[in-house]
Amino acid sequence: MTAASPNSPTDIADILAFYASAGVDEALEDAPVNRFAEAAPRPVERAPAPVAPPREEKAPERPAAPPGLDASKVPDAPPTRSSVAAVPDEAQAALARQLATTATTLDELRQHMAAFDGCNLKATAKNLVFADGNPDAAVMLVGEAPGRDEDIEGLPFVGRSGRLLDRMLAAIGLDRTSVYIANVIPWRPPGNRTPTPHETEICRPFIERQIELVNPKVLVNLGGPSAKTLLNTSEGILRLRGNWRVHTTASGIAIPAMPTLHPAYLLRTPAHKKLAWRDFLEVKAKLRALS
């Protein structure tokens, strides 16, 4: 077979037809072309940016005092990078302790918590999740922090874990009209992440005062974080659960406490529901003994 001669129009036409049928739609040049060099943007010379004069630092303003609290007793707020989210620190924790101490009723405590801006979780949460149920109940249950559904509705334990908790309560003859439910953290952490130790310590005075004002006969700690925070222990929940502990209020009142598994954990580990059932039977027996 002889190669086609470029001088023959017929052969050239045949070659072009072959290329066209093969999908060739662009002719190449004799010399290679660097398309990347053509597409590279040319550097633009810019004039040096003017140097701004140094900003004058302003002293941080004293945070506004919530209703009913002496403004002179509110500690100075530390300087922060953002005016929206507060940085957890000892000054904010001291303010939380003072606000919690001055609350004489649950309604007053709720007002103080709603006005408190010392926890950065408040900046991303939709609602303050204060409590649900009967404040005169003999049983108080405390979880860790609100989830998505709780944040939307402003009530604790209203999602899947809440429905399971309702069934667990019904199994021992209780419901939301005969118990009081709250959380250690009243604002939902973004993305349901675990609250930091600083965030927990800032919110601790509020939940401790809430327990003291409710003064239940029995306290049920739902999950490890609640048990560790309110019972001052570092033991894991599987070791804690099923064993009666004591929560002591600031005024010295000793409240029997039963650590048990969190309903959200039970949804992930159904085999451990039998353990929680035993714990709730202990709660039922304790209520009978205290009646």
C-alpha positions in Angstrom: 0.0 0.0 0.0 1.4 3.3 -1.0 1.1 6.5 1.1 -1.2 9.2 -0.2 0.6 12.0 -1.9 -0.1 15.5 -0.6 0.1 16.7 -4.2 -2.9 14.8 -5.3 -6.2 16.6 -4.6 -8.1 13.3 -4.7 -5.9 11.7 -2.0 -6.1 14.8 0.1 -9.9 14.8 -0.1 -10.0 11.2 0.9 -7.8 11.8 3.9 -9.9 14.8 5.0 -13.0 12.7 4.6 -11.4 9.9 6.7 -10.4 12.4 9.4 -13.9 13.9 9.4 -15.6 10.5 9.9 -13.1 9.8 12.7 -14.2 12.9 14.6 -11.3 15.2 13.8 -12.5 18.8 13.8 -9.4 20.9 14.3 -6.2 21.0 12.3 -2.8 21.1 14.0 -0.1 23.5 13.2 3.5 22.6 12.2 4.9 24.1 15.4 3.5 23.1 18.9 1.4 25.6 20.7 1.5 26.0 24.5 -2.2 26.5 25.4 -1.4 26.8 29.1 0.8 29.8 28.5 -1.9 31.5 26.5 -4.4 31.0 29.3 -2.2 32.2 32.1 -3.2 35.6 33.3 -0.8 38.4 33.1 0.4 39.8 36.4 -1.2 43.1 37.2 0.9 45.8 38.9 -0.9 47.3 41.8 -0.1 50.4 43.8 1.0 49.7 47.4 -2.0 49.8 49.8 -2.2 52.8 52.1 -1.2 52.1 55.7 -4.2 52.6 58.0 -3.6 54.5 61.2 -3.6 52.4 64.3 -7.0 51.8 65.8 -7.7 53.2 69.2 -8.5 50.5 71.7 -11.6 51.0 73.7 -12.2 49.7 77.2 -14.8 46.9 77.3 -18.3 48.0 78.4 -19.8 46.5 81.6 -22.6 44.0 80.6 -26.2 45.1 81.4 -27.6 43.7 84.6 -30.7 41.5 84.2 -33.9 42.8 85.9 -33.8 42.7 89.6 -30.0 42.6 89.9 -27.8 45.5 91.1 -25.7 46.7 88.1 -22.8 47.6 90.4 -22.5 43.9 91.3 -22.2 42.7 87.7 -18.5 41.8 86.9 -16.8 43.6 84.0 -17.0 41.7 80.8 -13.6 40.7 79.2 -12.7 42.0 75.8 -14.0 39.7 73.0 -13.4 39.5 69.3 -17.1 39.2 68.6 -20.1 41.2 70.0 -22.4 38.3 69.3 -20.8 35.2 70.9 -19.3 35.5 74.3 -16.1 33.7 75.1 -16.5 31.4 78.1 -14.3 32.5 81.0 -14.3 32.8 84.8 -16.0 36.2 84.8 -19.0 34.8 82.9 -19.1 31.8 85.2 -19.1 34.1 88.2 -21.9 36.1 86.7 -23.9 32.9 86.1 -23.4 31.9 89.8 -24.6 35.3 91.0 -27.6 35.3 88.8 -28.6 31.8 89.8 -28.2 32.6 93.5 -30.4 35.7 93.3 -33.3 33.7 91.6 -35.9 32.9 94.2 -38.4 31.3 91.8 -38.3 29.2 88.7 -39.8 32.0 86.7 -37.1 34.4 87.9 -34.4 31.9 87.1 -35.8 31.5 83.6 -35.7 35.3 83.1 -32.1 35.5 84.3 -31.1 32.7 81.9 -32.9 34.3 79.0 -31.1 37.6 79.7 -27.7 36.0 80.2 -25.3 36.4 77.3 -22.2 34.8 78.9 -22.5 31.4 77.1 -21.5 31.4 73.4 -24.0 28.6 72.7 -26.9 31.1 73.0 -25.6 32.9 69.9 -26.3 29.8 67.7 -29.4 28.4 69.4 -32.9 29.2 68.4 -34.5 28.9 71.8 -33.8 28.6 75.5 -34.8 25.1 76.5 -35.6 25.7 80.1 -37.8 22.8 81.3 -41.0 20.7 80.8 -43.4 19.0 83.1 -44.6 19.7 86.6 -42.3 21.8 88.9 -44.1 20.3 91.9 -43.3 16.7 90.9 -41.5 14.3 93.1 -39.2 13.2 90.3 -36.8 15.5 88.3 -35.0 14.1 85.3 -31.9 16.0 83.9 -30.3 15.3 80.5 -27.2 16.9 78.9 -28.2 19.4 76.2 -31.0 20.0 73.7 -31.0 18.5 70.3 -32.5 19.8 67.0 -36.1 19.2 67.8 -35.8 20.5 71.3 -34.1 23.7 70.0 -37.0 24.3 67.6 -39.8 23.7 70.2 -38.0 25.1 73.2 -38.8 22.0 75.3 -36.5 19.1 76.4 -36.9 15.6 75.1 -39.4 16.0 72.3 -37.7 14.1 69.5 -37.2 10.3 69.2 -35.4 10.1 72.5 -38.2 12.0 74.1 -40.8 9.6 72.8 -38.8 6.7 74.2 -38.5 8.5 77.5 -42.3 8.9 77.6 -42.7 5.2 77.2 -40.1 4.5 79.9 -42.0 6.8 82.3 -45.3 5.2 81.4 -43.9 1.8 82.3 -43.5 2.9 86.0 -46.8 4.8 86.0 -45.5 8.3 85.3 -45.9 10.9 82.6 -44.9 14.5 81.9 -47.5 15.8 84.3 -46.0 13.9 87.2 -42.3 14.6 86.5 -40.1 17.7 85.8 -37.5 17.5 83.0 -34.5 19.8 82.3 -31.0 19.7 80.9 -27.6 20.7 82.2 -27.1 22.9 79.1 -30.2 25.0 78.2 -28.9 25.9 74.7 -28.3 23.5 71.8 -24.6 23.1 70.8 -24.2 23.7 67.1 -24.3 20.5 65.1 -25.2 18.6 68.3 -21.5 18.6 69.3 -20.5 17.8 72.8 -20.5 20.9 75.1 -17.0 22.0 76.2 -16.0 21.9 79.9 -16.1 25.7 80.0 -19.7 25.8 78.6 -20.7 23.2 81.1 -19.2 25.0 84.0 -20.9 28.3 83.0 -24.3 26.6 82.9 -23.8 24.5 86.0 -25.0 27.1 88.5 -28.3 27.4 86.6 -29.2 23.7 86.6 -28.1 23.4 90.3 -30.3 26.3 91.3 -33.1 24.8 89.2 -32.9 21.5 91.1 -32.8 23.4 94.4 -35.9 25.4 93.6 -37.8 22.3 92.4 -36.5 20.2 95.4 -37.6 16.8 94.1 -37.7 13.7 96.2 -35.7 11.8 93.5 -33.3 13.0 90.8 -32.7 10.9 87.7 -29.5 11.7 85.7 -30.1 10.8 82.1 -26.6 9.9 80.6 -23.0 10.3 81.7 -22.6 14.0 81.2 -25.5 14.8 83.5 -24.3 12.3 86.1 -20.7 13.5 86.1 -21.7 17.2 86.3 -24.3 16.9 89.1 -22.8 14.1 91.1 -19.1 15.3 90.9 -17.7 12.1 89.6 -15.5 11.0 86.7 -16.9 7.4 86.5 -18.5 6.2 83.3 -22.2 5.8 83.1 -22.2 2.0 82.7 -20.4 1.9 86.1 -22.6 4.6 87.7 -26.0 3.4 86.5 -28.2 1.4 88.8 -26.4 2.7 92.0 -28.0 5.3 94.1 -25.9 8.5 94.6 -26.6 11.8 96.3 -26.9 15.3 94.8 -26.3 17.9 97.5 -27.7 21.4 96.8 -26.1 24.7 97.8 -28.3 24.9 100.9 -27.2 21.4 102.0 -30.3 19.4 101.0 -29.4 15.8 100.0 -31.4 14.4 97.1 -31.2 10.7 96.1 -30.0 10.5 92.6 -30.2 7.5 90.1 -27.8 7.7 87.2 -29.2 5.8 84.1 -28.7 5.5 80.4 -29.7 8.3 78.1 -32.7 7.5 75.8 -30.6 8.5 72.8 -28.0 5.9 73.8 -30.7 3.3 74.1 -31.9 4.1 70.6 -28.4 3.3 69.4 -27.9 0.3 71.7 -31.3 -1.4 72.2 -29.8 -4.3 74.0 -29.2 -2.0 77.0 -32.8 -1.1 77.5 -33.1 -3.8 80.1 -30.5 -2.0 82.2 -32.5 1.2 82.0 -35.7 -0.7 82.9 -34.0 -1.9 86.1 -33.0 1.6 87.0 -36.5 2.9 86.5 -37.8 0.1 88.7 -35.4 1.3 91.4 -36.8 4.8 91.0 -40.4 3.5 91.4 -39.4 1.6 94.5 -37.7 4.7 96.0 -40.8 6.8 95.4 -42.9 4.3 97.3 -40.4 4.2 100.1 -40.4 8.0 100.4 -44.2 8.3 100.2 
